[in-house]
Amino acid sequence: QVQLLESGGGLVQAGGSLRLSCALSGRTFSQYTMGWFRQAPGKELDFVAAIKRYGGSTLYADSVKGRFTISRDNAKSTVYLQMNSLMPEDTAVYYCAAGMGLITSTLGDGAAYDWWGQGTRVAVSS
């Protein structure tokens, strides 16, 4: 059983930064592709970023390219999302997800991930 625990959310002013963390337990972290998704109030779940196992390849949603950076520390079983130049439209609950065997074309598909965290709330004020 995989467990994912996110942390690092909070309230920040527009233009500010936050770093989200997601720790995986219960399985070998390095075997999993990790993704970040977000859900704004009243909206659908959206893909944010993903990083393949061993950190060799990353993918970003167009809306966050150049502002967000996904990284992983396999020794700490943790994936990070560094969020810079935050905008009010980044306000959402952010979820991390873990999956095995994902190919590049499925990195942005939530249905391809097997395990999900409980979410951490990010609010950006204007």
Backbone torsions as a table, in degrees:
resi	resn	phi	psi	omega
1	GLN	NA	123.0	178.1
2	VAL	-90.3	136.9	173.2
3	GLN	-121.9	136.0	178.7
4	LEU	-121.1	130.8	-178.4
5	LEU	-127.4	112.0	179.0
6	GLU	-88.8	154.2	174.2
7	SER	-155.1	166.3	174.4
8	GLY	106.0	-4.6	178.5
9	GLY	-70.8	171.1	179.3
10	GLY	164.3	-167.9	179.6
11	LEU	-104.2	131.1	-179.1
12	VAL	-142.2	152.7	176.8
13	GLN	-80.5	155.3	176.8
14	ALA	-55.2	137.7	-176.4
15	GLY	92.0	-11.5	-178.9
16	GLY	-84.0	-174.7	-176.2
17	SER	-132.3	152.6	171.6
18	LEU	-144.0	152.8	172.2
19	ARG	-122.8	119.1	176.3
20	LEU	-91.7	145.5	176.0
21	SER	-125.5	151.6	176.7
22	CYS	-143.3	115.7	-179.1
23	ALA	-100.0	131.7	179.0
24	LEU	-104.1	136.8	175.3
25	SER	-135.8	157.7	176.7
26	GLY	100.8	-18.5	178.6
27	ARG	-147.7	175.9	178.9
28	THR	-79.3	111.6	-173.3
29	PHE	-56.8	-41.1	-172.8
30	SER	-64.2	-14.7	-179.8
31	GLN	-81.5	-10.6	-171.0
32	TYR	-106.2	137.5	161.8
33	THR	-76.0	137.8	-177.5
34	MET	-117.0	140.1	179.6
35	GLY	-133.6	157.2	171.4
36	TRP	-118.4	133.6	175.4
37	PHE	-128.2	163.9	177.0
38	ARG	-144.7	153.3	178.2
39	GLN	-133.5	113.1	176.7
40	ALA	-81.1	157.8	-179.5
41	PRO	-54.7	126.5	176.7
42	GLY	75.6	8.3	-177.7
43	LYS	-121.5	170.5	-179.6
44	GLU	-79.8	165.4	176.1
45	LEU	-69.5	130.4	-178.8
46	ASP	-119.5	144.1	175.0
47	PHE	-71.4	141.8	177.7
48	VAL	-116.1	-57.4	-176.2
49	ALA	-162.0	157.6	177.4
50	ALA	-146.8	154.5	177.4
51	ILE	-140.5	129.6	-178.8
52	LYS	-73.0	163.3	178.0
53	ARG	-58.7	145.7	-176.3
54	TYR	70.6	2.4	172.3
55	GLY	70.4	19.3	-174.9
56	GLY	-77.9	-20.3	-174.8
57	SER	-146.9	139.6	179.4
58	THR	-129.1	159.1	177.4
59	LEU	-142.5	140.3	-179.6
60	TYR	-129.3	147.7	168.4
61	ALA	-67.7	146.8	-179.1
62	ASP	-57.2	-34.1	-175.4
63	SER	-67.3	-16.7	-176.9
64	VAL	-119.1	-3.7	-179.0
65	LYS	-57.5	135.4	-179.8
66	GLY	83.2	-11.1	179.7
67	ARG	-114.9	-36.3	-177.1
68	PHE	-108.7	148.2	176.2
69	THR	-134.2	126.3	175.5
70	ILE	-99.1	139.9	177.8
71	SER	-149.0	167.2	179.7
72	ARG	-143.1	150.2	174.8
73	ASP	-122.9	100.1	-176.1
74	ASN	-66.0	-28.2	178.2
75	ALA	-68.1	-27.9	-179.7
76	LYS	-103.1	1.1	-179.6
77	SER	54.3	42.0	-173.1
78	THR	-135.5	139.6	171.8
79	VAL	-112.8	145.1	-177.0
80	TYR	-121.6	154.6	170.4
81	LEU	-132.7	105.1	175.8
82	GLN	-86.0	121.2	-176.1
83	MET	-116.6	115.1	178.7
84	ASN	-114.9	164.1	178.7
85	SER	49.3	48.1	-176.2
86	LEU	-65.2	145.4	-179.4
87	MET	-123.7	157.2	178.9
88	PRO	-53.9	-32.6	-179.5
89	GLU	-72.3	-5.0	173.2
90	ASP	-83.7	-5.8	179.1
91	THR	-61.8	124.5	-176.1
92	ALA	-177.7	171.2	165.2
93	VAL	-90.9	127.8	-177.5
94	TYR	-103.2	131.4	-178.8
95	TYR	-119.0	139.1	169.0
96	CYS	-100.8	154.4	-176.0
97	ALA	-142.3	151.8	-179.4
98	ALA	-128.9	140.3	178.1
99	GLY	-149.5	157.3	177.6
100	MET	-114.9	145.4	173.4
101	GLY	73.7	18.8	-179.9
102	LEU	-73.0	140.0	172.2
103	ILE	-99.7	165.5	-173.1
104	THR	-54.5	-39.2	-176.0
105	SER	-69.7	-12.4	-178.5
106	THR	-108.5	1.2	-176.0
107	LEU	-59.7	-31.6	-177.7
108	GLY	-92.8	6.3	-176.7
109	ASP	-102.2	112.4	-178.7
110	GLY	-58.7	-30.6	-178.0
111	ALA	-67.7	-15.9	-178.9
112	ALA	-82.6	-11.1	-177.5
113	TYR	-95.1	145.1	-173.7
114	ASP	-97.2	-29.9	-173.0
115	TRP	-130.8	144.5	-176.5
116	TRP	-133.8	146.0	172.0
117	GLY	-83.5	-179.9	-176.5
118	GLN	-85.9	-11.7	177.6
119	GLY	96.4	150.6	174.0
120	THR	-133.9	137.6	-171.6
121	ARG	-89.4	133.2	175.4
122	VAL	-121.1	127.1	177.5
123	ALA	-125.8	127.7	-179.3
124	VAL	-116.5	119.8	-178.9
125	SER	-94.3	148.0	-178.5
126	SER	-89.0	NA	NA
